[in-house]
Each structure stands twice: as C-alpha cells, then as structure tokens.
C-alpha cells in the first residue's frame, strides 16, 4: 500500500520547506524537494495548511509566483484543501492575489470548490471587494459565477 504524499516526510522536513517558502529561499525549497523526491510537496502544517497554501500567502508578488509555480511543477495538488475545506485558490482570491489566481486556475484549480461553510473562491473574492479577481475568474475557467450563499449576492452585484 502506498502512503499519500502529504503523509510522507518528517515534521522537520516539512518545516524546512515552509521556512524556505516564508523566507523566499527558492534554492532551499528546490533542494529539500529534490532530496526528499517531492514526498513532502503536499505535507500539512498546523491547520492542515499545505506548502502551496503557504506560498499563496506570500506578500511579494514575485516570490509568490516563483513558489506557486515551483510547487505546481513538482506535483502539488492544486485543489487540496486545509482542515476547513479551503483551497489555495480560495485564499488567493480572498487576498486579491490575481497573479496566483491565474496560475492556480490555469493549473486546474476548481473555482467552484466549496469549503466547509459552502463558500467558493469567487465568494471570498467578492466578499473582500476584489473586483478584478471576481471579473477574471470566469474568463480563466470559462464558467459562470455561481452563488450558492445568499451572503455573497450583494458583493457580486455591486
């Protein structure tokens, strides 16, 4: 029986990768991923956050794009949610990180995946007032915005 990738590697290995991401050490992240044959690519930290989710949170656009691309190229699961059901795309949308949104959607992220509360990435973008993200997601995925929560209606139609 094969162990899922996100269950392989030690906590220390995962911590080193997450530290490399948060400190913009691309060379170290590559080294760790190479040394462990990518086994920690979907490892989970506290709150079940994956390295890809951590990369989406980076404030520097250049670093964010470098790490998101690296992790996806190395096989990170683009739709793997955290413990509350939120995906990397939902966080990128909430933060208004259009650069990451584009990369994630083009890599197969599902804009209609709902979290534990029934909210989608589009809803998070709308609630946070990121109109550029709200307008762009449907054209990236060629889907129509679908509102399943009444709380998102005012944000989507303002």
LINTA-V886195 format. One record per residue. PSI is psi as a letter, one per 30 degrees, with the letter a starting at -180 (999 if undefined). Layout:
BEGIN
{{PSI} {PSI}}
END
This chain:
BEGIN
{{k} {k} {k} {k} {e} {f} {f} {l} {l} {l} {e} {e} {e} {e} {e} {e} {e} {e} {e} {e} {e} {f} {g} {h} {i} {e} {e} {e} {e} {e} {e} {e} {e} {e} {e} {g} {h} {g} {f} {g} {e} {g} {l} {k} {a} {k} {g} {h} {k} {l} {e} {e} {e} {e} {e} {e} {f} {k} {e} {k} {e} {e} {e} {e} {e} {e} {e} {e} {e} {e} {e} {e} {e} {g} {g} {k} {j} {f} {g} {j} {l} {a} {f} {g} {g} {k} {l} {e} {e} {e} {e} {e} {e} {e} {f} {g} {i} {e} {e} {e} {e} {e} {e} {e} {e} {f} {g} {g} {k} {j} {f} {g} {k} {k} {a} {f} {g} {g} {k} {l} {e} {e} {e} {e} {e} {e} {e} {f} {g} {i} {e} {e} {e} {e} {e} {e} {e} {e} {f} {e} {f} {h} {l} {k} {k} {j} {j} {f} {k} {f} {f} {f} {e} {e} {e} {f} {g} {999}}
END
